[in-house]
Amino acid sequence: MADQALTCGVCGRTVVGDDVAGARLTWVRSVENGRAVWTCDTCSRTHLRSIEGKLDSAWW
Ligand SMILES: [Zn+2]
């Protein structure tokens, strides 16, 4: 499928073809404003801390 592609919403990394199946398993899918937003495995690991940091600051 030529139109099968995932783009990371954080770093812009794009996977196509056979890599998409693997990326769907390891990337994090979230929904913003009704649109699916994918975060690649690297960014989800990197941003996990900052996401938790934002939650923490929101709590206080
Ligand atoms: Zn990324």
N, CA, C, O and the ligand as a Tripos MOL2 file, in Angstrom:
@<TRIPOS>MOLECULE
protein
  241   239    61     0     0
PROTEIN
NO_CHARGES

@<TRIPOS>ATOM
      1 N           0.8360   -1.1990    0.0000 N.3       1 MET1
      2 CA          0.0000    0.0000    0.0000 C.3       1 MET1
      3 C           0.8750    1.2550    0.0000 C.2       1 MET1
      4 O           1.6070    1.5040    0.9580 O.2       1 MET1
      5 N           0.8020    2.0110   -1.0300 N.am      2 ALA2
      6 CA          1.6630    3.1910   -1.1570 C.3       2 ALA2
      7 C           1.2830    4.2570   -0.1300 C.2       2 ALA2
      8 O           2.1170    5.0620    0.2830 O.2       2 ALA2
      9 N           0.0120    4.2490    0.2770 N.am      3 ASP3
     10 CA         -0.4200    5.3150    1.1850 C.3       3 ASP3
     11 C          -0.2430    4.9270    2.6430 C.2       3 ASP3
     12 O          -0.6250    5.6770    3.5400 O.2       3 ASP3
     13 N           0.3370    3.7510    2.8820 N.am      4 GLN4
     14 CA          0.5940    3.3630    4.2590 C.3       4 GLN4
     15 C           1.8880    3.9740    4.7290 C.2       4 GLN4
     16 O           2.9700    3.5760    4.2960 O.2       4 GLN4
     17 N           1.7800    4.9300    5.6060 N.am      5 ALA5
     18 CA          2.9690    5.5790    6.1410 C.3       5 ALA5
     19 C           2.6280    6.1310    7.5060 C.2       5 ALA5
     20 O           1.5050    6.5710    7.7530 O.2       5 ALA5
     21 N           3.6030    6.1030    8.3850 N.am      6 LEU6
     22 CA          3.4260    6.7120    9.6990 C.3       6 LEU6
     23 C           4.4650    7.8050    9.8440 C.2       6 LEU6
     24 O           5.6360    7.6120    9.5170 O.2       6 LEU6
     25 N           4.0310    8.9490   10.3330 N.am      7 THR7
     26 CA          4.9600   10.0460   10.5680 C.3       7 THR7
     27 C           4.9260   10.4090   12.0350 C.2       7 THR7
     28 O           3.8570   10.5950   12.6170 O.2       7 THR7
     29 N           6.0880   10.5090   12.6240 N.am      8 CYS8
     30 CA          6.1610   10.8920   14.0240 C.3       8 CYS8
     31 C           5.8010   12.3620   14.1630 C.2       8 CYS8
     32 O           6.3610   13.2150   13.4740 O.2       8 CYS8
     33 N           4.8730   12.6500   15.0460 N.am      9 GLY9
     34 CA          4.4430   14.0300   15.2360 C.3       9 GLY9
     35 C           5.4580   14.8750   15.9810 C.2       9 GLY9
     36 O           5.3090   16.0940   16.0670 O.2       9 GLY9
     37 N           6.4830   14.2440   16.5170 N.am     10 VAL10
     38 CA          7.4850   14.9750   17.2960 C.3      10 VAL10
     39 C           8.7070   15.3020   16.4530 C.2      10 VAL10
     40 O           9.0980   16.4640   16.3470 O.2      10 VAL10
     41 N           9.3150   14.2750   15.8480 N.am     11 CYS11
     42 CA         10.5630   14.4910   15.1130 C.3      11 CYS11
     43 C          10.3680   14.4490   13.5990 C.2      11 CYS11
     44 O          11.2960   14.7500   12.8480 O.2      11 CYS11
     45 N           9.1710   14.0780   13.1450 N.am     12 GLY12
     46 CA          8.9100   14.0770   11.7190 C.3      12 GLY12
     47 C           9.4110   12.8420   11.0000 C.2      12 GLY12
     48 O           9.3000   12.7480    9.7780 O.2      12 GLY12
     49 N           9.9620   11.8930   11.7440 N.am     13 ARG13
     50 CA         10.4340   10.6470   11.1450 C.3      13 ARG13
     51 C           9.2640    9.8920   10.5100 C.2      13 ARG13
     52 O           8.1870    9.7880   11.0980 O.2      13 ARG13
     53 N           9.4840    9.3810    9.3310 N.am     14 THR14
     54 CA          8.4300    8.7000    8.6010 C.3      14 THR14
     55 C           8.8720    7.2850    8.2440 C.2      14 THR14
     56 O           9.9950    7.0670    7.7910 O.2      14 THR14
     57 N           7.9820    6.3390    8.4530 N.am     15 VAL15
     58 CA          8.2580    4.9790    8.0090 C.3      15 VAL15
     59 C           7.2280    4.6010    6.9590 C.2      15 VAL15
     60 O           6.0710    5.0180    7.0230 O.2      15 VAL15
     61 N           7.6610    3.8130    6.0010 N.am     16 VAL16
     62 CA          6.7650    3.3860    4.9340 C.3      16 VAL16
     63 C           6.9690    1.9050    4.6800 C.2      16 VAL16
     64 O           7.9620    1.3170    5.1090 O.2      16 VAL16
     65 N           6.0160    1.3120    3.9780 N.am     17 GLY17
     66 CA          6.1540   -0.0690    3.5480 C.3      17 GLY17
     67 C           6.2140   -1.0490    4.7060 C.2      17 GLY17
     68 O           5.4050   -0.9870    5.6320 O.2      17 GLY17
     69 N           7.1720   -1.9480    4.6430 N.am     18 ASP18
     70 CA          7.2450   -3.0250    5.6220 C.3      18 ASP18
     71 C           7.4950   -2.5170    7.0300 C.2      18 ASP18
     72 O           7.1390   -3.1930    7.9960 O.2      18 ASP18
     73 N           8.1010   -1.3370    7.1720 N.am     19 ASP19
     74 CA          8.4080   -0.8130    8.5010 C.3      19 ASP19
     75 C           7.1600   -0.3680    9.2520 C.2      19 ASP19
     76 O           7.1810   -0.2500   10.4780 O.2      19 ASP19
     77 N           6.0680   -0.1170    8.5220 N.am     20 VAL20
     78 CA          4.8620    0.4010    9.1560 C.3      20 VAL20
     79 C           4.2910   -0.5980   10.1560 C.2      20 VAL20
     80 O           3.8670   -0.2210   11.2490 O.2      20 VAL20
     81 N           4.2820   -1.8630    9.7780 N.am     21 ALA21
     82 CA          3.7130   -2.8890   10.6590 C.3      21 ALA21
     83 C           4.4550   -2.9230   11.9930 C.2      21 ALA21
     84 O           3.8360   -3.0110   13.0530 O.2      21 ALA21
     85 N           5.7740   -2.8540   11.9330 N.am     22 GLY22
     86 CA          6.5560   -2.8390   13.1560 C.3      22 GLY22
     87 C           6.3590   -1.5570   13.9420 C.2      22 GLY22
     88 O           6.3060   -1.5700   15.1720 O.2      22 GLY22
     89 N           6.2500   -0.4510   13.2230 N.am     23 ALA23
     90 CA          6.0950    0.8370   13.8870 C.3      23 ALA23
     91 C           4.7580    0.9200   14.6270 C.2      23 ALA23
     92 O           4.6660    1.5350   15.6890 O.2      23 ALA23
     93 N           3.7360    0.3020   14.0650 N.am     24 ARG24
     94 CA          2.4260    0.3280   14.7320 C.3      24 ARG24
     95 C           2.4820   -0.3680   16.0990 C.2      24 ARG24
     96 O           1.6990   -0.0670   17.0000 O.2      24 ARG24
     97 N           3.4180   -1.2960   16.2260 N.am     25 LEU25
     98 CA          3.5410   -2.0240   17.4860 C.3      25 LEU25
     99 C           4.3570   -1.2500   18.5220 C.2      25 LEU25
    100 O           4.1200   -1.3740   19.7230 O.2      25 LEU25
    101 N           5.3120   -0.4570   18.0560 N.am     26 THR26
    102 CA          6.2450    0.1830   18.9870 C.3      26 THR26
    103 C           5.9910    1.6770   19.1390 C.2      26 THR26
    104 O           6.3850    2.2670   20.1450 O.2      26 THR26
    105 N           5.3540    2.2880   18.1770 N.am     27 TRP27
    106 CA          5.0540    3.7090   18.2840 C.3      27 TRP27
    107 C           3.8260    3.9150   19.1510 C.2      27 TRP27
    108 O           3.0130    3.0060   19.3200 O.2      27 TRP27
    109 N           3.6980    5.0990   19.6920 N.am     28 VAL28
    110 CA          2.5670    5.4170   20.5440 C.3      28 VAL28
    111 C           1.5550    6.2320   19.7480 C.2      28 VAL28
    112 O           1.8840    7.2620   19.1590 O.2      28 VAL28
    113 N           0.3140    5.7450   19.7450 N.am     29 ARG29
    114 CA         -0.7310    6.4510   19.0220 C.3      29 ARG29
    115 C          -1.5800    7.2530   20.0020 C.2      29 ARG29
    116 O          -2.0440    6.7310   21.0150 O.2      29 ARG29
    117 N          -1.7700    8.5060   19.6860 N.am     30 SER30
    118 CA         -2.6590    9.3320   20.4940 C.3      30 SER30
    119 C          -3.5620   10.1130   19.5480 C.2      30 SER30
    120 O          -3.3040   10.1810   18.3460 O.2      30 SER30
    121 N          -4.6080   10.6930   20.0890 N.am     31 VAL31
    122 CA         -5.5550   11.4350   19.2660 C.3      31 VAL31
    123 C          -5.5980   12.8760   19.7320 C.2      31 VAL31
    124 O          -5.8800   13.1640   20.8950 O.2      31 VAL31
    125 N          -5.3140   13.7750   18.8040 N.am     32 GLU32
    126 CA         -5.3990   15.2050   19.1090 C.3      32 GLU32
    127 C          -6.3480   15.8510   18.1250 C.2      32 GLU32
    128 O          -6.1490   15.7700   16.9130 O.2      32 GLU32
    129 N          -7.3840   16.4960   18.6480 N.am     33 ASN33
    130 CA         -8.3670   17.1690   17.8020 C.3      33 ASN33
    131 C          -8.9660   16.2200   16.7640 C.2      33 ASN33
    132 O          -9.2350   16.6020   15.6260 O.2      33 ASN33
    133 N          -9.1650   14.9750   17.1900 N.am     34 GLY34
    134 CA         -9.7960   14.0050   16.3060 C.3      34 GLY34
    135 C          -8.8700   13.3760   15.2980 C.2      34 GLY34
    136 O          -9.2930   12.5130   14.5280 O.2      34 GLY34
    137 N          -7.6170   13.7860   15.2810 N.am     35 ARG35
    138 CA         -6.6660   13.2020   14.3350 C.3      35 ARG35
    139 C          -5.6940   12.3050   15.0720 C.2      35 ARG35
    140 O          -5.2780   12.6010   16.1920 O.2      35 ARG35
    141 N          -5.3370   11.1960   14.4250 N.am     36 ALA36
    142 CA         -4.3660   10.2800   15.0140 C.3      36 ALA36
    143 C          -2.9730   10.8860   14.9160 C.2      36 ALA36
    144 O          -2.5320   11.3210   13.8520 O.2      36 ALA36
    145 N          -2.3070   10.9010   16.0410 N.am     37 VAL37
    146 CA         -0.9440   11.4140   16.0740 C.3      37 VAL37
    147 C          -0.0400   10.2980   16.5620 C.2      37 VAL37
    148 O          -0.2800    9.7080   17.6150 O.2      37 VAL37
    149 N           1.0050   10.0100   15.7890 N.am     38 TRP38
    150 CA          1.9270    8.9400   16.1530 C.3      38 TRP38
    151 C           3.2050    9.5260   16.7090 C.2      38 TRP38
    152 O           3.7200   10.5250   16.2070 O.2      38 TRP38
    153 N           3.7070    8.8910   17.7500 N.am     39 THR39
    154 CA          4.9910    9.2700   18.3100 C.3      39 THR39
    155 C           5.9160    8.0610   18.2210 C.2      39 THR39
    156 O           5.5730    6.9850   18.7090 O.2      39 THR39
    157 N           7.0650    8.2240   17.6130 N.am     40 CYS40
    158 CA          7.9290    7.0770   17.3820 C.3      40 CYS40
    159 C           8.5130    6.5580   18.7030 C.2      40 CYS40
    160 O           8.4660    7.2320   19.7320 O.2      40 CYS40
    161 N           9.0550    5.3560   18.6410 N.am     41 ASP41
    162 CA          9.5390    4.7250   19.8710 C.3      41 ASP41
    163 C          10.6140    5.5600   20.5420 C.2      41 ASP41
    164 O          10.6560    5.6450   21.7690 O.2      41 ASP41
    165 N          11.4770    6.1720   19.7590 N.am     42 THR42
    166 CA         12.5430    6.9870   20.3270 C.3      42 THR42
    167 C          11.9720    8.2090   21.0420 C.2      42 THR42
    168 O          12.3530    8.5140   22.1720 O.2      42 THR42
    169 N          11.0610    8.8970   20.3760 N.am     43 CYS43
    170 CA         10.4920   10.1130   20.9650 C.3      43 CYS43
    171 C           9.6170    9.7910   22.1670 C.2      43 CYS43
    172 O           9.6310   10.5240   23.1560 O.2      43 CYS43
    173 N           8.8570    8.7040   22.0920 N.am     44 SER44
    174 CA          7.9950    8.3700   23.2190 C.3      44 SER44
    175 C           8.8340    8.0870   24.4590 C.2      44 SER44
    176 O           8.4280    8.3920   25.5810 O.2      44 SER44
    177 N          10.0220    7.4930   24.2410 N.am     45 ARG45
    178 CA         10.9070    7.2320   25.3720 C.3      45 ARG45
    179 C          11.4990    8.5430   25.8890 C.2      45 ARG45
    180 O          11.5920    8.7670   27.0950 O.2      45 ARG45
    181 N          11.8960    9.4030   24.9460 N.am     46 THR46
    182 CA         12.5110   10.6760   25.3230 C.3      46 THR46
    183 C          11.5040   11.5840   26.0180 C.2      46 THR46
    184 O          11.8220   12.2560   26.9990 O.2      46 THR46
    185 N          10.2780   11.5900   25.4860 N.am     47 HIS47
    186 CA          9.2980   12.5510   25.9710 C.3      47 HIS47
    187 C           8.4930   12.0440   27.1530 C.2      47 HIS47
    188 O           7.7040   12.7810   27.7460 O.2      47 HIS47
    189 N           8.7020   10.7760   27.4900 N.am     48 LEU48
    190 CA          7.9860   10.2490   28.6370 C.3      48 LEU48
    191 C           8.2960   11.0710   29.8790 C.2      48 LEU48
    192 O           7.4090   11.3740   30.6760 O.2      48 LEU48
    193 N           9.5580   11.4240   30.0320 N.am     49 ARG49
    194 CA          9.9580   12.2160   31.1920 C.3      49 ARG49
    195 C           9.3230   13.5950   31.1670 C.2      49 ARG49
    196 O           8.8120   14.0660   32.1840 O.2      49 ARG49
    197 N           9.3530   14.2510   29.9990 N.am     50 SER50
    198 CA          8.8130   15.6060   29.9350 C.3      50 SER50
    199 C           7.3010   15.5860   30.0860 C.2      50 SER50
    200 O           6.7200   16.5110   30.6530 O.2      50 SER50
    201 N           6.6540   14.5280   29.5780 N.am     51 ILE51
    202 CA          5.2090   14.4060   29.7460 C.3      51 ILE51
    203 C           4.8820   14.2540   31.2290 C.2      51 ILE51
    204 O           3.9650   14.8950   31.7410 O.2      51 ILE51
    205 N           5.6330   13.4120   31.9020 N.am     52 GLU52
    206 CA          5.4220   13.2450   33.3330 C.3      52 GLU52
    207 C           5.7310   14.5370   34.0610 C.2      52 GLU52
    208 O           5.0640   14.8820   35.0360 O.2      52 GLU52
    209 N           6.7490   15.2580   33.5850 N.am     53 GLY53
    210 CA          7.1010   16.5390   34.1900 C.3      53 GLY53
    211 C           5.9590   17.5450   34.0760 C.2      53 GLY53
    212 O           5.6650   18.2830   35.0160 O.2      53 GLY53
    213 N           5.3110   17.5570   32.8880 N.am     54 LYS54
    214 CA          4.1830   18.4780   32.6990 C.3      54 LYS54
    215 C           3.0400   18.1010   33.6310 C.2      54 LYS54
    216 O           2.4000   18.9700   34.2230 O.2      54 LYS54
    217 N           2.7850   16.7960   33.7600 N.am     55 LEU55
    218 CA          1.7260   16.3710   34.6550 C.3      55 LEU55
    219 C           2.0330   16.7870   36.0790 C.2      55 LEU55
    220 O           1.1580   17.2310   36.8230 O.2      55 LEU55
    221 N           3.2900   16.6320   36.4380 N.am     56 ASP56
    222 CA          3.6690   17.0100   37.7880 C.3      56 ASP56
    223 C           3.4480   18.4940   38.0280 C.2      56 ASP56
    224 O           2.9030   18.8880   39.0590 O.2      56 ASP56
    225 N           3.8750   19.3230   37.0670 N.am     57 SER57
    226 CA          3.7290   20.7640   37.2640 C.3      57 SER57
    227 C           2.2550   21.1510   37.2350 C.2      57 SER57
    228 O           1.8530   22.1060   37.8990 O.2      57 SER57
    229 N           1.4390   20.4110   36.4640 N.am     58 ALA58
    230 CA          0.0220   20.6950   36.4370 C.3      58 ALA58
    231 C          -0.6200   20.3980   37.7930 C.2      58 ALA58
    232 O          -1.5560   21.0730   38.2190 O.2      58 ALA58
    233 N          -0.0980   19.3850   38.4470 N.am     59 TRP59
    234 CA         -0.6320   19.0430   39.7600 C.3      59 TRP59
    235 C          -0.4020   20.1530   40.7780 C.2      59 TRP59
    236 O          -1.2350   20.4060   41.6480 O.2      59 TRP59
    237 N           0.7360   20.8000   40.6510 N.am     60 TRP60
    238 CA          1.0810   21.7920   41.6760 C.3      60 TRP60
    239 C           0.4960   23.1360   41.3080 C.2      60 TRP60
    240 O           0.6730   24.1080   42.0420 O.2      60 TRP60
    241 ZN          9.9900   10.7770   16.7030 Zn       61 ZN61
@<TRIPOS>BOND
     1     1     2 1
     2     2     3 1
     3     3     4 2
     4     3     5 am
     5     5     6 1
     6     6     7 1
     7     7     8 2
     8     7     9 am
     9     9    10 1
    10    10    11 1
    11    11    12 2
    12    11    13 am
    13    13    14 1
    14    14    15 1
    15    15    16 2
    16    15    17 am
    17    17    18 1
    18    18    19 1
    19    19    20 2
    20    19    21 am
    21    21    22 1
    22    22    23 1
    23    23    24 2
    24    23    25 am
    25    25    26 1
    26    26    27 1
    27    27    28 2
    28    27    29 am
    29    29    30 1
    30    30    31 1
    31    31    32 2
    32    31    33 am
    33    33    34 1
    34    34    35 1
    35    35    36 2
    36    35    37 am
    37    37    38 1
    38    38    39 1
    39    39    40 2
    40    39    41 am
    41    41    42 1
    42    42    43 1
    43    43    44 2
    44    43    45 am
    45    45    46 1
    46    46    47 1
    47    47    48 2
    48    47    49 am
    49    49    50 1
    50    50    51 1
    51    51    52 2
    52    51    53 am
    53    53    54 1
    54    54    55 1
    55    55    56 2
    56    55    57 am
    57    57    58 1
    58    58    59 1
    59    59    60 2
    60    59    61 am
    61    61    62 1
    62    62    63 1
    63    63    64 2
    64    63    65 am
    65    65    66 1
    66    66    67 1
    67    67    68 2
    68    67    69 am
    69    69    70 1
    70    70    71 1
    71    71    72 2
    72    71    73 am
    73    73    74 1
    74    74    75 1
    75    75    76 2
    76    75    77 am
    77    77    78 1
    78    78    79 1
    79    79    80 2
    80    79    81 am
    81    81    82 1
    82    82    83 1
    83    83    84 2
    84    83    85 am
    85    85    86 1
    86    86    87 1
    87    87    88 2
    88    87    89 am
    89    89    90 1
    90    90    91 1
    91    91    92 2
    92    91    93 am
    93    93    94 1
    94    94    95 1
    95    95    96 2
    96    95    97 am
    97    97    98 1
    98    98    99 1
    99    99   100 2
   100    99   101 am
   101   101   102 1
   102   102   103 1
   103   103   104 2
   104   103   105 am
   105   105   106 1
   106   106   107 1
   107   107   108 2
   108   107   109 am
   109   109   110 1
   110   110   111 1
   111   111   112 2
   112   111   113 am
   113   113   114 1
   114   114   115 1
   115   115   116 2
   116   115   117 am
   117   117   118 1
   118   118   119 1
   119   119   120 2
   120   119   121 am
   121   121   122 1
   122   122   123 1
   123   123   124 2
   124   123   125 am
   125   125   126 1
   126   126   127 1
   127   127   128 2
   128   127   129 am
   129   129   130 1
   130   130   131 1
   131   131   132 2
   132   131   133 am
   133   133   134 1
   134   134   135 1
   135   135   136 2
   136   135   137 am
   137   137   138 1
   138   138   139 1
   139   139   140 2
   140   139   141 am
   141   141   142 1
   142   142   143 1
   143   143   144 2
   144   143   145 am
   145   145   146 1
   146   146   147 1
   147   147   148 2
   148   147   149 am
   149   149   150 1
   150   150   151 1
   151   151   152 2
   152   151   153 am
   153   153   154 1
   154   154   155 1
   155   155   156 2
   156   155   157 am
   157   157   158 1
   158   158   159 1
   159   159   160 2
   160   159   161 am
   161   161   162 1
   162   162   163 1
   163   163   164 2
   164   163   165 am
   165   165   166 1
   166   166   167 1
   167   167   168 2
   168   167   169 am
   169   169   170 1
   170   170   171 1
   171   171   172 2
   172   171   173 am
   173   173   174 1
   174   174   175 1
   175   175   176 2
   176   175   177 am
   177   177   178 1
   178   178   179 1
   179   179   180 2
   180   179   181 am
   181   181   182 1
   182   182   183 1
   183   183   184 2
   184   183   185 am
   185   185   186 1
   186   186   187 1
   187   187   188 2
   188   187   189 am
   189   189   190 1
   190   190   191 1
   191   191   192 2
   192   191   193 am
   193   193   194 1
   194   194   195 1
   195   195   196 2
   196   195   197 am
   197   197   198 1
   198   198   199 1
   199   199   200 2
   200   199   201 am
   201   201   202 1
   202   202   203 1
   203   203   204 2
   204   203   205 am
   205   205   206 1
   206   206   207 1
   207   207   208 2
   208   207   209 am
   209   209   210 1
   210   210   211 1
   211   211   212 2
   212   211   213 am
   213   213   214 1
   214   214   215 1
   215   215   216 2
   216   215   217 am
   217   217   218 1
   218   218   219 1
   219   219   220 2
   220   219   221 am
   221   221   222 1
   222   222   223 1
   223   223   224 2
   224   223   225 am
   225   225   226 1
   226   226   227 1
   227   227   228 2
   228   227   229 am
   229   229   230 1
   230   230   231 1
   231   231   232 2
   232   231   233 am
   233   233   234 1
   234   234   235 1
   235   235   236 2
   236   235   237 am
   237   237   238 1
   238   238   239 1
   239   239   240 2
@<TRIPOS>SUBSTRUCTURE
     1 MET1         2 RESIDUE 1 A MET
     2 ALA2         6 RESIDUE 1 A ALA
     3 ASP3        10 RESIDUE 1 A ASP
     4 GLN4        14 RESIDUE 1 A GLN
     5 ALA5        18 RESIDUE 1 A ALA
     6 LEU6        22 RESIDUE 1 A LEU
     7 THR7        26 RESIDUE 1 A THR
     8 CYS8        30 RESIDUE 1 A CYS
     9 GLY9        34 RESIDUE 1 A GLY
    10 VAL10       38 RESIDUE 1 A VAL
    11 CYS11       42 RESIDUE 1 A CYS
    12 GLY12       46 RESIDUE 1 A GLY
    13 ARG13       50 RESIDUE 1 A ARG
    14 THR14       54 RESIDUE 1 A THR
    15 VAL15       58 RESIDUE 1 A VAL
    16 VAL16       62 RESIDUE 1 A VAL
    17 GLY17       66 RESIDUE 1 A GLY
    18 ASP18       70 RESIDUE 1 A ASP
    19 ASP19       74 RESIDUE 1 A ASP
    20 VAL20       78 RESIDUE 1 A VAL
    21 ALA21       82 RESIDUE 1 A ALA
    22 GLY22       86 RESIDUE 1 A GLY
    23 ALA23       90 RESIDUE 1 A ALA
    24 ARG24       94 RESIDUE 1 A ARG
    25 LEU25       98 RESIDUE 1 A LEU
    26 THR26      102 RESIDUE 1 A THR
    27 TRP27      106 RESIDUE 1 A TRP
    28 VAL28      110 RESIDUE 1 A VAL
    29 ARG29      114 RESIDUE 1 A ARG
    30 SER30      118 RESIDUE 1 A SER
    31 VAL31      122 RESIDUE 1 A VAL
    32 GLU32      126 RESIDUE 1 A GLU
    33 ASN33      130 RESIDUE 1 A ASN
    34 GLY34      134 RESIDUE 1 A GLY
    35 ARG35      138 RESIDUE 1 A ARG
    36 ALA36      142 RESIDUE 1 A ALA
    37 VAL37      146 RESIDUE 1 A VAL
    38 TRP38      150 RESIDUE 1 A TRP
    39 THR39      154 RESIDUE 1 A THR
    40 CYS40      158 RESIDUE 1 A CYS
    41 ASP41      162 RESIDUE 1 A ASP
    42 THR42      166 RESIDUE 1 A THR
    43 CYS43      170 RESIDUE 1 A CYS
    44 SER44      174 RESIDUE 1 A SER
    45 ARG45      178 RESIDUE 1 A ARG
    46 THR46      182 RESIDUE 1 A THR
    47 HIS47      186 RESIDUE 1 A HIS
    48 LEU48      190 RESIDUE 1 A LEU
    49 ARG49      194 RESIDUE 1 A ARG
    50 SER50      198 RESIDUE 1 A SER
    51 ILE51      202 RESIDUE 1 A ILE
    52 GLU52      206 RESIDUE 1 A GLU
    53 GLY53      210 RESIDUE 1 A GLY
    54 LYS54      214 RESIDUE 1 A LYS
    55 LEU55      218 RESIDUE 1 A LEU
    56 ASP56      222 RESIDUE 1 A ASP
    57 SER57      226 RESIDUE 1 A SER
    58 ALA58      230 RESIDUE 1 A ALA
    59 TRP59      234 RESIDUE 1 A TRP
    60 TRP60      238 RESIDUE 1 A TRP
    61 ZN61       241 GROUP 0 **** ****
